[in-house]
Amino acid sequence: MSSDNGRRTNCTNPIEATALAYYWPGLLPEAEESAVEQHLLACDECGDRLREVISLADGLRNLARGGSLRMVVSDEFLRRADEDGLQVRQYTPPCGGSVQCAVTAEDNILIGRLGADLKGAKRVDLLICDERGAEQARMRGIPINPSADDVLIQESITFAKAVPTSIMVMRLLNVDEAGAKKLLGEYTFNHTRSLPGTGAW
């Protein structure tokens, strides 16, 4: 079915939500981005869904700027945070190594910059592990730029300010189409609690 302007209103081949989420910030490969644009020019229904994705992304962005979400961010996100006057604390552990870290009451955003060779990576998972290497959480299929040489992880500043002195290990895994996993890097954060109180998990 078409509307008066010739655009489709009942889409028989809707764009996947993931593709729309990656399209808006410009994270799709060029050929895929072009195909999505052509579809959106002719489809009201997917255009409406894109607007919903944008609205959701704006809400999440506001939460992210509050520093309470664990999520992948970009250098552009950090530039905007700096322009907004937010205090950003960054740690860059060497691949396979560790870094000493802490936060202060004045910090708004906490970033771990994980250096890795992302060339050829299709799907990358981020694993959060304890000091023994036991997996505590996993973020599947995180957004990456294959031409970049690092991944920027925002850790919850709320969590970091409350957690006691402890060790967190992050791992980046490349997962191929057959499900085979390859370790891209392991990074250890030796967190020292610097705020008053005993801290709590």
C-alpha positions in Angstrom: 0.0 0.0 0.0 1.2 3.5 -0.8 0.3 6.9 0.7 -0.5 10.0 -1.4 3.2 10.9 -1.5 4.1 7.5 -3.0 5.8 6.2 0.1 5.0 2.7 1.4 2.8 2.6 4.6 2.7 -1.2 5.0 6.2 -2.5 4.7 6.7 -6.1 3.6 10.5 -6.0 4.3 11.1 -3.9 7.4 14.6 -2.8 8.3 15.9 -4.7 11.4 15.9 -2.6 14.6 19.7 -3.3 15.0 20.4 -1.9 11.5 18.3 1.2 12.3 20.2 1.7 15.6 23.6 1.4 13.8 22.4 3.6 10.8 21.6 6.7 12.9 25.1 7.2 14.3 26.7 6.2 11.0 28.1 2.8 12.1 26.9 0.8 9.1 29.2 -0.3 6.3 28.8 2.1 3.3 26.9 -0.3 1.1 24.5 -1.3 3.8 24.0 2.4 4.8 23.1 3.2 1.2 20.5 0.4 1.0 18.9 1.6 4.3 18.7 5.2 3.0 17.1 4.1 -0.2 14.5 2.1 1.8 13.8 4.9 4.2 13.2 7.3 1.3 10.3 5.1 0.1 8.9 3.7 3.4 6.9 5.7 5.9 6.6 2.8 8.3 10.4 2.3 8.6 10.8 6.1 8.8 8.5 6.1 11.8 10.5 3.2 13.4 13.7 5.2 12.8 12.2 8.2 14.6 11.4 5.8 17.6 15.0 4.6 17.6 16.3 8.2 17.6 14.0 9.1 20.5 15.2 6.0 22.4 18.8 6.8 21.6 18.3 10.4 22.9 16.9 9.1 26.1 19.8 6.6 26.5 22.2 9.4 25.7 20.9 11.5 28.5 21.3 8.5 30.9 24.8 7.9 29.5 25.7 11.5 30.1 24.7 11.0 33.7 27.4 8.3 33.8 25.3 5.5 35.2 25.2 3.1 32.3 27.8 0.6 31.3 28.0 1.0 27.5 30.3 1.5 24.5 30.9 5.2 23.7 32.8 7.1 21.1 35.5 9.8 21.1 32.8 12.2 19.9 30.7 11.3 23.0 33.7 12.2 25.2 34.3 15.5 23.3 30.7 16.5 23.9 31.0 15.5 27.6 34.0 17.7 27.9 32.2 20.6 26.2 29.3 20.1 28.7 31.8 20.6 31.5 31.6 16.9 32.7 34.6 15.5 34.5 35.8 12.4 32.5 38.2 10.0 34.1 40.0 7.6 31.7 42.1 4.5 32.1 44.0 2.7 29.3 45.3 -0.6 30.5 47.8 -2.3 28.1 46.4 -5.3 26.2 47.2 -8.3 28.4 48.1 -6.0 31.3 46.7 -4.0 34.2 46.1 -0.5 35.4 45.6 1.0 38.9 42.4 3.0 39.0 40.1 5.0 41.3 37.4 7.6 41.1 36.7 10.8 43.0 33.4 12.4 44.1 33.9 15.0 41.3 34.1 12.5 38.5 31.0 12.3 36.2 32.1 9.7 33.6 34.5 6.7 33.9 36.1 5.3 30.7 38.2 2.2 30.0 40.0 2.5 26.7 40.7 -1.0 25.5 43.3 -1.2 22.7 42.7 -4.1 20.2 43.1 -5.0 16.6 39.5 -5.0 15.3 40.3 -5.5 11.6 38.0 -8.2 10.2 35.9 -8.5 13.4 32.3 -9.2 12.6 30.9 -9.6 16.2 32.7 -8.6 19.3 31.6 -9.5 22.8 32.7 -7.8 26.0 33.1 -10.0 29.0 33.2 -8.6 32.6 35.0 -11.0 34.9 36.1 -11.1 38.5 39.8 -11.4 39.6 39.7 -15.2 39.2 38.5 -14.8 35.6 34.9 -16.0 36.3 32.5 -14.3 33.9 30.1 -11.9 35.7 28.4 -10.2 32.7 28.6 -10.2 28.9 27.7 -7.6 26.4 27.1 -9.4 23.1 27.7 -7.8 19.7 29.0 -4.4 20.9 29.2 -1.7 18.3 32.7 -1.4 16.9 34.5 0.5 14.2 36.7 -2.1 12.4 39.2 0.6 11.4 39.6 1.8 15.0 42.3 0.5 17.3 40.4 0.6 20.5 37.0 0.2 22.2 35.8 2.8 24.7 33.8 1.3 27.5 31.9 3.6 29.9 31.6 1.9 33.3 28.8 3.1 35.6 30.3 5.9 37.7 27.6 5.2 40.3 28.9 1.6 40.6 32.5 2.7 40.7 31.9 5.2 43.5 30.2 2.6 45.6 32.3 -0.6 45.0 35.0 -1.6 47.5 38.6 -2.0 46.5 38.5 -4.9 44.0 39.7 -6.2 40.7 37.7 -6.3 37.4 38.9 -8.1 34.3 37.5 -7.1 30.9 37.9 -9.3 27.8 37.1 -8.6 24.2 36.2 -11.7 22.1 35.8 -11.9 18.3 33.0 -14.3 17.5 32.9 -15.6 14.0 29.8 -16.8 12.0 30.4 -20.4 13.1 30.5 -19.3 16.8 34.3 -19.8 17.2 35.8 -17.3 19.7 39.1 -15.5 19.5 40.5 -13.4 22.4 41.3 -9.9 21.1 42.5 -8.7 24.5 42.3 -8.9 28.3 42.5 -5.9 30.5 42.7 -5.8 34.3 41.5 -2.9 36.4 42.8 -2.8 39.9 40.3 -0.5 41.6 41.1 1.3 44.9 38.2 2.8 46.7 39.0 6.4 47.5 35.7 7.7 48.8 34.6 7.6 52.4 32.7 4.5 53.6 33.3 0.8 53.3 31.6 0.4 49.9 29.1 -2.2 49.0 28.4 -4.5 46.0 
